[in-house]
Amino acid sequence: MKVGDRISNYIILATANPRGKNRYFTCKCINCGHTKEVAVSNLRAKGSARGTCNLCNTDAHPMYGTWKSMITRCYNANCRTYKYYGGRGVYVCDRWIESFWNFYEDMGDRPEHCTLDRKDNNGPYSAENCRWATSVEQQSNTSRNILIEYGGGLVTEAELSRLTGVPRTTIQCRRKRGLSSVEELLSGPRNI
């Protein structure tokens, strides 16, 4: 082992002073950037818990599951929801594939009652295209939604119903009968 070597999740930066029977190296964790002195015996334990940084035990991090699920949806054809993500061409940006910590640096902690959402449903998982969204925001941002022009913007059937007080089922039935303008959807015949 020498300065510059990568061992497990560490890069050796310098030889540290020996302590007792052990030799130590000053190492930098490649995941979180933390620098610490690591015993040679621990560096030799490649892949074990002793060969990783205590500060960045990703498996125990509360955001790790979100990151792992995102990658699974996009790249594991055996995943139940793959057809809606990777099967449609949705991918994870290189920066986030490379490291959980890059994802965490860009997105931070998940706010309460929110989940990871892509602003452009056909776009990638990336810092520019992702946000933390409530379930209501997520339901309004699916590829199955029909968008209707209203009030100078585009809204979903559910949003149009909330904004106007016209029941969503009424809007849906009118649309299925071939009515398409917002005026027809809101004031068309009540008896469908």
Order of alpha helices (4+ residues) and beta strands (2+ residues): beta-beta-beta-beta-alpha-alpha-alpha-alpha-beta-beta-alpha-beta-beta-alpha-alpha-alpha
